[in-house]
Amino acid sequence: MSQRVLLISYFFPPYKGVAALRSEYWFRNIPRVSSDKFQVTVVTTTEQVEITPNLQVLKPWGKIPGDQGVGWLIPLFSFLKQNQSQYDIILFTGGPFLHFLLVPWIKLILKKKIILDYRDPFAINPVFEDVKVKKYFKKKLELLFNSYADALVTVNAYCANLIQKPSSKITYIIDNGYDESQESRLPVDFEKTKKMLLLAGSFSFGRSTESLLKVVDDSAGLSVVHVGLTSLRTNSPKYFYRGAKTYSETLGYIEISDICLIFTSGHPYESTTKIFDYLRMNKKILIISDVIPTEGSLLSLTNNREQVRWCLNETNEIKKCIQQLLENKEPLHTDLEKLSREYGTSTLINILESLSRS
């Protein structure tokens, strides 16, 4: 008999952000990869275009300032109370995170197995400069969540080191990876006339494209194309925003690009889903960083790859690295199987199997 997994994910397609990709893949593929040992139902806040079996839309209580999970607490509590008998294992994936406050109740009262998945750190996130009091209470909350969870999951070892947990608790690593089941769809409404630098995804808080755009504006043969949820605020005549795209459409833009871009603050825990898609498509990659790290998730993924260049966020450095990449021959690498989402999902299924036996 199949075990029944409830996947609680605030974001889900058709929301086009990266937050929806991980949970959507698990929803589609856990039954297949596990040979139907596990069946998955999703609860999300994202309105659906059409009715999908085993998918429940549960709207939060308005827009509450701060962590969006707060507004989801009461609706989610009511749903779980009414439907508790239908599920054996409950898998939360964040962020947001504050609906994780239900975890002690789920464990102690409903007596369910619980997995908590952190795509990003909650309590200690170096990108956000929280005041000491706020950070203190977030650390206490995260420790509370994790004390009652049966298993913890995150995207890389550096993120795992930031998570507050009992010393005896193991954190499993499951990279976001690339979706091997999706093929690229080339854009039909876009004419490429210059060497194309592609920025895929939303542009993160606190990072600047000013130096990059200056290099591009000063060059006759370059342009920046951006696909993502929001455009950059710039007057650059060589910046072209194409809007939010589906996963397959984004792969199409990656396929026709000359260089793919990543901006990072340089913190070791920082990763990004698009690095896996860039590597999968055998692209030249420019990583523009506030500092050049000596360790970290992005660095470990890109070490010893000739098609990758790291540079400081300065015009001269960016210009030099772009020239080097354009002069390089086309990259070719074949060691990509372990970067796929299917590979990571196998790890998740091992965790589910272990919990179902305990």
FILO-699542 format. One record per residue (C-alpha): residue in three letters; x, y, z. Coordinates in steps of 0.25 Angstrom, whole numbers, m for minus. Layout:
! residues N
<atom r="Ala" xx="X" yy="Y" zz="Z"/>
...
! end
This chain:
! residues 358
<atom r="Met" xx="0" yy="0" zz="0"/>
<atom r="Ser" xx="5" yy="14" zz="m4"/>
<atom r="Gln" xx="9" yy="24" zz="7"/>
<atom r="Arg" xx="2" yy="37" zz="6"/>
<atom r="Val" xx="10" yy="50" zz="6"/>
<atom r="Leu" xx="5" yy="64" zz="8"/>
<atom r="Leu" xx="14" yy="74" zz="2"/>
<atom r="Ile" xx="11" yy="88" zz="8"/>
<atom r="Ser" xx="17" yy="98" zz="m2"/>
<atom r="Tyr" xx="13" yy="113" zz="m1"/>
<atom r="Phe" xx="17" yy="115" zz="m16"/>
<atom r="Phe" xx="13" yy="106" zz="m27"/>
<atom r="Pro" xx="12" yy="107" zz="m42"/>
<atom r="Pro" xx="6" yy="115" zz="m50"/>
<atom r="Tyr" xx="14" yy="124" zz="m41"/>
<atom r="Lys" xx="27" yy="126" zz="m49"/>
<atom r="Gly" xx="37" yy="128" zz="m38"/>
<atom r="Val" xx="48" yy="118" zz="m34"/>
<atom r="Ala" xx="41" yy="116" zz="m21"/>
<atom r="Ala" xx="30" yy="107" zz="m28"/>
<atom r="Leu" xx="40" yy="99" zz="m37"/>
<atom r="Arg" xx="45" yy="90" zz="m26"/>
<atom r="Ser" xx="31" yy="86" zz="m20"/>
<atom r="Glu" xx="25" yy="84" zz="m34"/>
<atom r="Tyr" xx="36" yy="74" zz="m38"/>
<atom r="Trp" xx="34" yy="66" zz="m25"/>
<atom r="Phe" xx="19" yy="66" zz="m27"/>
<atom r="Arg" xx="20" yy="61" zz="m42"/>
<atom r="Asn" xx="32" yy="51" zz="m40"/>
<atom r="Ile" xx="32" yy="45" zz="m26"/>
<atom r="Pro" xx="21" yy="35" zz="m30"/>
<atom r="Arg" xx="29" yy="31" zz="m42"/>
<atom r="Val" xx="43" yy="31" zz="m36"/>
<atom r="Ser" xx="38" yy="23" zz="m24"/>
<atom r="Ser" xx="30" yy="13" zz="m33"/>
<atom r="Asp" xx="17" yy="18" zz="m27"/>
<atom r="Lys" xx="22" yy="15" zz="m12"/>
<atom r="Phe" xx="18" yy="29" zz="m9"/>
<atom r="Gln" xx="6" yy="37" zz="m14"/>
<atom r="Val" xx="7" yy="52" zz="m13"/>
<atom r="Thr" xx="m4" yy="63" zz="m10"/>
<atom r="Val" xx="0" yy="78" zz="m10"/>
<atom r="Val" xx="m6" yy="89" zz="m2"/>
<atom r="Thr" xx="m3" yy="103" zz="m7"/>
<atom r="Thr" xx="m7" yy="117" zz="m8"/>
<atom r="Thr" xx="m5" yy="119" zz="m23"/>
<atom r="Glu" xx="m18" yy="120" zz="m31"/>
<atom r="Gln" xx="m19" yy="109" zz="m42"/>
<atom r="Val" xx="m23" yy="111" zz="m56"/>
<atom r="Glu" xx="m30" yy="97" zz="m56"/>
<atom r="Ile" xx="m34" yy="86" zz="m46"/>
<atom r="Thr" xx="m23" yy="77" zz="m43"/>
<atom r="Pro" xx="m24" yy="64" zz="m36"/>
<atom r="Asn" xx="m18" yy="63" zz="m22"/>
<atom r="Leu" xx="m16" yy="78" zz="m22"/>
<atom r="Gln" xx="m23" yy="87" zz="m12"/>
<atom r="Val" xx="m23" yy="103" zz="m12"/>
<atom r="Leu" xx="m24" yy="109" zz="1"/>
<atom r="Lys" xx="m24" yy="124" zz="2"/>
<atom r="Pro" xx="m17" yy="131" zz="13"/>
<atom r="Trp" xx="m23" yy="142" zz="22"/>
<atom r="Gly" xx="m19" yy="154" zz="14"/>
<atom r="Lys" xx="m6" yy="160" zz="13"/>
<atom r="Ile" xx="0" yy="161" zz="26"/>
<atom r="Pro" xx="13" yy="169" zz="28"/>
<atom r="Gly" xx="26" yy="161" zz="30"/>
<atom r="Asp" xx="26" yy="146" zz="27"/>
<atom r="Gln" xx="15" yy="142" zz="18"/>
<atom r="Gly" xx="13" yy="129" zz="26"/>
<atom r="Val" xx="6" yy="136" zz="37"/>
<atom r="Gly" xx="m6" yy="138" zz="29"/>
<atom r="Trp" xx="m7" yy="124" zz="25"/>
<atom r="Leu" xx="m6" yy="118" zz="39"/>
<atom r="Ile" xx="m21" yy="118" zz="42"/>
<atom r="Pro" xx="m26" yy="113" zz="29"/>
<atom r="Leu" xx="m15" yy="102" zz="29"/>
<atom r="Phe" xx="m18" yy="98" zz="43"/>
<atom r="Ser" xx="m33" yy="96" zz="39"/>
<atom r="Phe" xx="m29" yy="88" zz="27"/>
<atom r="Leu" xx="m20" yy="79" zz="34"/>
<atom r="Lys" xx="m30" yy="76" zz="46"/>
<atom r="Gln" xx="m41" yy="72" zz="36"/>
<atom r="Asn" xx="m32" yy="64" zz="27"/>
<atom r="Gln" xx="m21" yy="58" zz="36"/>
<atom r="Ser" xx="m26" yy="43" zz="34"/>
<atom r="Gln" xx="m22" yy="44" zz="19"/>
<atom r="Tyr" xx="m7" yy="46" zz="21"/>
<atom r="Asp" xx="4" yy="38" zz="27"/>
<atom r="Ile" xx="16" yy="48" zz="25"/>
<atom r="Ile" xx="15" yy="63" zz="24"/>
<atom r="Leu" xx="26" yy="71" zz="16"/>
<atom r="Phe" xx="27" yy="86" zz="18"/>
<atom r="Thr" xx="36" yy="94" zz="8"/>
<atom r="Gly" xx="39" yy="108" zz="10"/>
<atom r="Gly" xx="40" yy="120" zz="10"/>
<atom r="Pro" xx="32" yy="126" zz="15"/>
<atom r="Phe" xx="34" yy="119" zz="28"/>
<atom r="Leu" xx="25" yy="124" zz="39"/>
<atom r="His" xx="14" yy="114" zz="36"/>
<atom r="Phe" xx="24" yy="104" zz="41"/>
<atom r="Leu" xx="19" yy="108" zz="55"/>
<atom r="Leu" xx="9" yy="97" zz="53"/>
<atom r="Val" xx="20" yy="86" zz="54"/>
<atom r="Pro" xx="19" yy="84" zz="69"/>
<atom r="Trp" xx="4" yy="82" zz="68"/>
<atom r="Ile" xx="5" yy="73" zz="56"/>
<atom r="Lys" xx="16" yy="64" zz="63"/>
<atom r="Leu" xx="10" yy="64" zz="77"/>
<atom r="Ile" xx="m5" yy="64" zz="74"/>
<atom r="Leu" xx="m7" yy="58" zz="60"/>
<atom r="Lys" xx="5" yy="49" zz="62"/>
<atom r="Lys" xx="10" yy="50" zz="48"/>
<atom r="Lys" xx="24" yy="49" zz="42"/>
<atom r="Ile" xx="30" yy="62" zz="38"/>
<atom r="Ile" xx="40" yy="67" zz="28"/>
<atom r="Leu" xx="44" yy="82" zz="27"/>
<atom r="Asp" xx="51" yy="86" zz="14"/>
<atom r="Tyr" xx="59" yy="99" zz="15"/>
<atom r="Arg" xx="62" yy="105" zz="1"/>
<atom r="Asp" xx="68" yy="117" zz="8"/>
<atom r="Pro" xx="72" yy="120" zz="23"/>
<atom r="Phe" xx="61" yy="126" zz="31"/>
<atom r="Ala" xx="68" yy="130" zz="44"/>
<atom r="Ile" xx="82" yy="133" zz="39"/>
<atom r="Asn" xx="82" yy="139" zz="25"/>
<atom r="Pro" xx="94" yy="148" zz="23"/>
<atom r="Val" xx="87" yy="155" zz="12"/>
<atom r="Phe" xx="77" yy="161" zz="22"/>
<atom r="Glu" xx="83" yy="170" zz="33"/>
<atom r="Asp" xx="73" yy="167" zz="44"/>
<atom r="Val" xx="74" yy="174" zz="57"/>
<atom r="Lys" xx="80" yy="165" zz="68"/>
<atom r="Val" xx="66" yy="164" zz="75"/>
<atom r="Lys" xx="59" yy="159" zz="62"/>
<atom r="Lys" xx="70" yy="149" zz="59"/>
<atom r="Tyr" xx="70" yy="144" zz="73"/>
<atom r="Phe" xx="55" yy="141" zz="73"/>
<atom r="Lys" xx="56" yy="135" zz="59"/>
<atom r="Lys" xx="67" yy="126" zz="64"/>
<atom r="Lys" xx="58" yy="121" zz="75"/>
<atom r="Leu" xx="47" yy="119" zz="66"/>
<atom r="Glu" xx="55" yy="111" zz="56"/>
<atom r="Leu" xx="61" yy="102" zz="67"/>
<atom r="Leu" xx="46" yy="100" zz="71"/>
<atom r="Phe" xx="42" yy="95" zz="57"/>
<atom r="Asn" xx="54" yy="86" zz="55"/>
<atom r="Ser" xx="53" yy="80" zz="69"/>
<atom r="Tyr" xx="40" yy="74" zz="65"/>
<atom r="Ala" xx="43" yy="70" zz="51"/>
<atom r="Asp" xx="47" yy="56" zz="47"/>
<atom r="Ala" xx="56" yy="60" zz="36"/>
<atom r="Leu" xx="62" yy="73" zz="31"/>
<atom r="Val" xx="66" yy="76" zz="17"/>
<atom r="Thr" xx="73" yy="88" zz="10"/>
<atom r="Val" xx="80" yy="91" zz="m3"/>
<atom r="Asn" xx="95" yy="91" zz="1"/>
<atom r="Ala" xx="104" yy="88" zz="12"/>
<atom r="Tyr" xx="107" yy="103" zz="15"/>
<atom r="Cys" xx="92" yy="106" zz="16"/>
<atom r="Ala" xx="91" yy="94" zz="26"/>
<atom r="Asn" xx="102" yy="100" zz="35"/>
<atom r="Leu" xx="93" yy="112" zz="37"/>
<atom r="Ile" xx="81" yy="105" zz="41"/>
<atom r="Gln" xx="78" yy="104" zz="56"/>
<atom r="Lys" xx="75" yy="90" zz="61"/>
<atom r="Pro" xx="78" yy="80" zz="72"/>
<atom r="Ser" xx="92" yy="75" zz="70"/>
<atom r="Ser" xx="87" yy="61" zz="68"/>
<atom r="Lys" xx="79" yy="64" zz="56"/>
<atom r="Ile" xx="84" yy="61" zz="42"/>
<atom r="Thr" xx="81" yy="71" zz="31"/>
<atom r="Tyr" xx="80" yy="64" zz="17"/>
<atom r="Ile" xx="85" yy="71" zz="5"/>
<atom r="Ile" xx="76" yy="72" zz="m8"/>
<atom r="Asp" xx="81" yy="82" zz="m18"/>
<atom r="Asn" xx="70" yy="89" zz="m26"/>
<atom r="Gly" xx="77" yy="83" zz="m39"/>
<atom r="Tyr" xx="72" yy="84" zz="m53"/>
<atom r="Asp" xx="59" yy="78" zz="m58"/>
<atom r="Glu" xx="63" yy="67" zz="m68"/>
<atom r="Ser" xx="49" yy="65" zz="m72"/>
<atom r="Gln" xx="47" yy="79" zz="m78"/>
<atom r="Glu" xx="52" yy="82" zz="m92"/>
<atom r="Ser" xx="55" yy="96" zz="m97"/>
<atom r="Arg" xx="45" yy="104" zz="m105"/>
<atom r="Leu" xx="52" yy="114" zz="m114"/>
<atom r="Pro" xx="46" yy="128" zz="m114"/>
<atom r="Val" xx="38" yy="132" zz="m126"/>
<atom r="Asp" xx="36" yy="146" zz="m123"/>
<atom r="Phe" xx="51" yy="150" zz="m121"/>
<atom r="Glu" xx="61" yy="154" zz="m131"/>
<atom r="Lys" xx="76" yy="153" zz="m127"/>
<atom r="Thr" xx="85" yy="163" zz="m133"/>
<atom r="Lys" xx="96" yy="164" zz="m123"/>
<atom r="Lys" xx="105" yy="156" zz="m114"/>
<atom r="Met" xx="94" yy="153" zz="m104"/>
<atom r="Leu" xx="97" yy="153" zz="m89"/>
<atom r="Leu" xx="85" yy="146" zz="m82"/>
<atom r="Leu" xx="80" yy="149" zz="m68"/>
<atom r="Ala" xx="70" yy="138" zz="m64"/>
<atom r="Gly" xx="61" yy="140" zz="m52"/>
<atom r="Ser" xx="58" yy="150" zz="m42"/>
<atom r="Phe" xx="69" yy="160" zz="m38"/>
<atom r="Ser" xx="73" yy="158" zz="m23"/>
<atom r="Phe" xx="72" yy="169" zz="m12"/>
<atom r="Gly" xx="85" yy="177" zz="m10"/>
<atom r="Arg" xx="92" yy="174" zz="m23"/>
<atom r="Ser" xx="95" yy="184" zz="m34"/>
<atom r="Thr" xx="96" yy="183" zz="m49"/>
<atom r="Glu" xx="101" yy="197" zz="m51"/>
<atom r="Ser" xx="116" yy="192" zz="m55"/>
<atom r="Leu" xx="111" yy="182" zz="m65"/>
<atom r="Leu" xx="101" yy="191" zz="m72"/>
<atom r="Lys" xx="112" yy="201" zz="m73"/>
<atom r="Val" xx="121" yy="191" zz="m80"/>
<atom r="Val" xx="110" yy="187" zz="m89"/>
<atom r="Asp" xx="106" yy="201" zz="m93"/>
<atom r="Asp" xx="120" yy="204" zz="m96"/>
<atom r="Ser" xx="121" yy="192" zz="m106"/>
<atom r="Ala" xx="115" yy="192" zz="m120"/>
<atom r="Gly" xx="113" yy="177" zz="m120"/>
<atom r="Leu" xx="107" yy="173" zz="m107"/>
<atom r="Ser" xx="93" yy="173" zz="m101"/>
<atom r="Val" xx="86" yy="168" zz="m88"/>
<atom r="Val" xx="73" yy="160" zz="m88"/>
<atom r="His" xx="66" yy="158" zz="m75"/>
<atom r="Val" xx="55" yy="148" zz="m73"/>
<atom r="Gly" xx="48" yy="148" zz="m59"/>
<atom r="Leu" xx="37" yy="153" zz="m50"/>
<atom r="Thr" xx="41" yy="168" zz="m50"/>
<atom r="Ser" xx="50" yy="177" zz="m58"/>
<atom r="Leu" xx="62" yy="185" zz="m54"/>
<atom r="Arg" xx="61" yy="200" zz="m52"/>
<atom r="Thr" xx="70" yy="205" zz="m63"/>
<atom r="Asn" xx="70" yy="214" zz="m75"/>
<atom r="Ser" xx="81" yy="205" zz="m83"/>
<atom r="Pro" xx="77" yy="204" zz="m97"/>
<atom r="Lys" xx="83" yy="191" zz="m98"/>
<atom r="Tyr" xx="75" yy="184" zz="m87"/>
<atom r="Phe" xx="63" yy="176" zz="m92"/>
<atom r="Tyr" xx="53" yy="171" zz="m82"/>
<atom r="Arg" xx="45" yy="159" zz="m87"/>
<atom r="Gly" xx="36" yy="157" zz="m75"/>
<atom r="Ala" xx="33" yy="144" zz="m67"/>
<atom r="Lys" xx="35" yy="131" zz="m75"/>
<atom r="Thr" xx="31" yy="117" zz="m73"/>
<atom r="Tyr" xx="43" yy="107" zz="m70"/>
<atom r="Ser" xx="43" yy="102" zz="m84"/>
<atom r="Glu" xx="43" yy="116" zz="m90"/>
<atom r="Thr" xx="54" yy="121" zz="m80"/>
<atom r="Leu" xx="62" yy="109" zz="m85"/>
<atom r="Gly" xx="60" yy="114" zz="m99"/>
<atom r="Tyr" xx="66" yy="127" zz="m96"/>
<atom r="Ile" xx="78" yy="120" zz="m89"/>
<atom r="Glu" xx="80" yy="112" zz="m101"/>
<atom r="Ile" xx="82" yy="124" zz="m111"/>
<atom r="Ser" xx="90" yy="132" zz="m101"/>
<atom r="Asp" xx="105" yy="135" zz="m103"/>
<atom r="Ile" xx="108" yy="137" zz="m88"/>
<atom r="Cys" xx="99" yy="134" zz="m76"/>
<atom r="Leu" xx="100" yy="143" zz="m64"/>
<atom r="Ile" xx="99" yy="141" zz="m49"/>
<atom r="Phe" xx="100" yy="152" zz="m38"/>
<atom r="Thr" xx="104" yy="148" zz="m24"/>
<atom r="Ser" xx="108" yy="154" zz="m11"/>
<atom r="Gly" xx="119" yy="144" zz="m9"/>
<atom r="His" xx="113" yy="137" zz="3"/>
<atom r="Pro" xx="117" yy="122" zz="4"/>
<atom r="Tyr" xx="102" yy="118" zz="6"/>
<atom r="Glu" xx="97" yy="125" zz="m7"/>
<atom r="Ser" xx="93" yy="116" zz="m18"/>
<atom r="Thr" xx="84" yy="118" zz="m30"/>
<atom r="Thr" xx="75" yy="109" zz="m38"/>
<atom r="Lys" xx="79" yy="115" zz="m51"/>
<atom r="Ile" xx="94" yy="110" zz="m49"/>
<atom r="Phe" xx="89" yy="96" zz="m52"/>
<atom r="Asp" xx="81" yy="100" zz="m64"/>
<atom r="Tyr" xx="93" yy="108" zz="m70"/>
<atom r="Leu" xx="102" yy="96" zz="m67"/>
<atom r="Arg" xx="92" yy="86" zz="m73"/>
<atom r="Met" xx="91" yy="95" zz="m86"/>
<atom r="Asn" xx="107" yy="95" zz="m87"/>
<atom r="Lys" xx="107" yy="110" zz="m86"/>
<atom r="Lys" xx="118" yy="120" zz="m83"/>
<atom r="Ile" xx="115" yy="126" zz="m70"/>
<atom r="Leu" xx="120" yy="139" zz="m64"/>
<atom r="Ile" xx="118" yy="140" zz="m48"/>
<atom r="Ile" xx="119" yy="155" zz="m44"/>
<atom r="Ser" xx="121" yy="155" zz="m29"/>
<atom r="Asp" xx="123" yy="166" zz="m18"/>
<atom r="Val" xx="135" yy="157" zz="m13"/>
<atom r="Ile" xx="142" yy="146" zz="m19"/>
<atom r="Pro" xx="140" yy="134" zz="m9"/>
<atom r="Thr" xx="150" yy="124" zz="m5"/>
<atom r="Glu" xx="139" yy="114" zz="m2"/>
<atom r="Gly" xx="124" yy="112" zz="m4"/>
<atom r="Ser" xx="113" yy="105" zz="m12"/>
<atom r="Leu" xx="114" yy="113" zz="m25"/>
<atom r="Leu" xx="129" yy="111" zz="m25"/>
<atom r="Ser" xx="129" yy="96" zz="m23"/>
<atom r="Leu" xx="119" yy="95" zz="m34"/>
<atom r="Thr" xx="127" yy="103" zz="m44"/>
<atom r="Asn" xx="142" yy="99" zz="m40"/>
<atom r="Asn" xx="151" yy="94" zz="m51"/>
<atom r="Arg" xx="140" yy="98" zz="m62"/>
<atom r="Glu" xx="147" yy="106" zz="m73"/>
<atom r="Gln" xx="134" yy="112" zz="m78"/>
<atom r="Val" xx="132" yy="119" zz="m64"/>
<atom r="Arg" xx="138" yy="132" zz="m60"/>
<atom r="Trp" xx="137" yy="139" zz="m46"/>
<atom r="Cys" xx="139" yy="154" zz="m46"/>
<atom r="Leu" xx="137" yy="165" zz="m36"/>
<atom r="Asn" xx="126" yy="175" zz="m39"/>
<atom r="Glu" xx="135" yy="185" zz="m45"/>
<atom r="Thr" xx="135" yy="190" zz="m60"/>
<atom r="Asn" xx="149" yy="186" zz="m63"/>
<atom r="Glu" xx="148" yy="172" zz="m57"/>
<atom r="Ile" xx="134" yy="170" zz="m64"/>
<atom r="Lys" xx="139" yy="175" zz="m78"/>
<atom r="Lys" xx="152" yy="166" zz="m77"/>
<atom r="Cys" xx="144" yy="153" zz="m73"/>
<atom r="Ile" xx="134" yy="155" zz="m84"/>
<atom r="Gln" xx="145" yy="156" zz="m94"/>
<atom r="Gln" xx="151" yy="144" zz="m89"/>
<atom r="Leu" xx="138" yy="136" zz="m90"/>
<atom r="Leu" xx="135" yy="141" zz="m104"/>
<atom r="Glu" xx="149" yy="136" zz="m109"/>
<atom r="Asn" xx="148" yy="122" zz="m102"/>
<atom r="Lys" xx="143" yy="111" zz="m110"/>
<atom r="Glu" xx="130" yy="105" zz="m108"/>
<atom r="Pro" xx="129" yy="97" zz="m94"/>
<atom r="Leu" xx="126" yy="82" zz="m93"/>
<atom r="His" xx="124" yy="74" zz="m80"/>
<atom r="Thr" xx="117" yy="61" zz="m78"/>
<atom r="Asp" xx="117" yy="60" zz="m63"/>
<atom r="Leu" xx="104" yy="65" zz="m60"/>
<atom r="Glu" xx="95" yy="54" zz="m56"/>
<atom r="Lys" xx="97" yy="57" zz="m41"/>
<atom r="Leu" xx="92" yy="71" zz="m44"/>
<atom r="Ser" xx="78" yy="67" zz="m48"/>
<atom r="Arg" xx="65" yy="68" zz="m40"/>
<atom r="Glu" xx="63" yy="53" zz="m42"/>
<atom r="Tyr" xx="76" yy="50" zz="m35"/>
<atom r="Gly" xx="72" yy="59" zz="m23"/>
<atom r="Thr" xx="58" yy="53" zz="m22"/>
<atom r="Ser" xx="64" yy="39" zz="m20"/>
<atom r="Thr" xx="70" yy="44" zz="m7"/>
<atom r="Leu" xx="57" yy="50" zz="m3"/>
<atom r="Ile" xx="50" yy="36" zz="m6"/>
<atom r="Asn" xx="61" yy="30" zz="3"/>
<atom r="Ile" xx="57" yy="39" zz="14"/>
<atom r="Leu" xx="42" yy="36" zz="12"/>
<atom r="Glu" xx="45" yy="21" zz="12"/>
<atom r="Ser" xx="53" yy="22" zz="25"/>
<atom r="Leu" xx="41" yy="30" zz="32"/>
<atom r="Ser" xx="31" yy="20" zz="27"/>
<atom r="Arg" xx="38" yy="9" zz="34"/>
<atom r="Ser" xx="41" yy="16" zz="47"/>
! end
